[in-house]
């Protein structure tokens, strides 16, 4: 049994060393950047949140194009004309109007054009014929008009709208990149947790095997009459506790895999590859970025600048707008005889009273600007606090990891000493099982500390907006 015990104790050092190498020296191979598998990268890009953010980017692009189009010259074509289908208008005595000028008040020329007879008094004309029937003269005549309209003076309304929309497009782009970073961090957190569960389960399995050996030894001593029943019960309870903890870890691992499948459509091998790429590419030092340099801060400052452009638009709408308009008309397209005209005019439009609409809009924009300024201050405070907290916790974890390593070394020495005396003196299997269980808990604690440290490192990469660069992920083409 002594040789078997020595063989088992060798497990704890490789596990601890392997985990430490995995999470503490992953950047050694970072000189050659590893790229993600296309399927994993596509899963991130096609995530509903990322797709939604990219759709907002496309919307902003087309809104910008719309504002630019409105500022350009506007050209329109219109063709007007008509053909009389039926007419029934009576004269003064209720008879049809096709009799003569004495009754209808019109003279019909050979061309068919009806002209008002000046010699006929208005009292002798029927009520309907007192109206102007120009459509008879325009019957079956179609005119085409080409209109060019261009704004000369709008007091910066067009430029304000374009500049505001440019900023909104940049903001939407920043939000899309942040969304991709958030999804990447979520996937990385799942991968790190799965790695934690796998390593803890491995430790639990090894400890359970060692405890089972001690259970057999105690049971053999009890059967031989050299041991106590209480010792057997106590060591079986210790094995039961390990089994219960193992079942909890398995349940947590299954939940993480189910969440991974639902959220991203990936499996354990995919996130294992994702974690390997992260460990190979990530920097060793803790990432840091000043609060006022984050994309979120830039986006809020852009929001404030957008409000200023909107205020310029509102103020410009109070002044006179001047448009230049050119109308080119070609007469009688059906029987074209080289007759046309070109008319140029200036249109002046100025609102005199809007019921206080512009004042209300300016006040609303002012309060919106204050909202963004408050949001910027809040973000910088929260960001600075989290970065400071992460940095302090990262340093504390270094100290705790060193302490756990020192404690684990001491426990290993005690176990080796106990195993060395086992063949020379009478030793209690309960003491050996308890010490092995303590070494297992210490090893698991060390793994948990290293995992937590790596999670903080990943979180700081997200906060400093370098996680997507580490993972070699980009939004790709807009496809708008």
Buried (B, 14 or more C-beta within 10 A) or exposed (E): BBEEBBEBBEBBEEBBEEBBEBBBEBBEEBEEEBEBBEEBBEBBBEBEBBEEBBBBBBBBBEBBEEBBEEBEEBEEEEEEBEEEEEEEBBBBEEEEBEEBBEBBBBBBEEEEEBEBBEEBEEEBBBEBBEEEBEEEEBBEBBBBBBBBBEBEBBBBBBBBBBBBBBBBBBBBBBBBBBBBBBBBBBBBBBBBBBBBBBBBBBBBEBBBEBBBBBBEBBBEBBEEEEBEEEBBEBBBEBBEEBEEBBEEBEEBBEEBBEEBEEBBEBEBEBBBBBBBBBBBBBEEEBBEBEBEEBBBBBBBBBBBBBBBBBBBBBBBBEBEBBBBBBBBBBBBEEEEEEEBEEEEEEEEEEEEEEEEEBEEBBEEBEEBBEBBBEBBEEBBEEBEEBBEEBBEBBEEBEEBBEEBBEBBEEBBEBBEEBBEEBEEEEBBBBEBBBBBBBBBBBBBBBBBBBBBBBBBBBBBBBBBBBBBBBBEBEBEEEEE
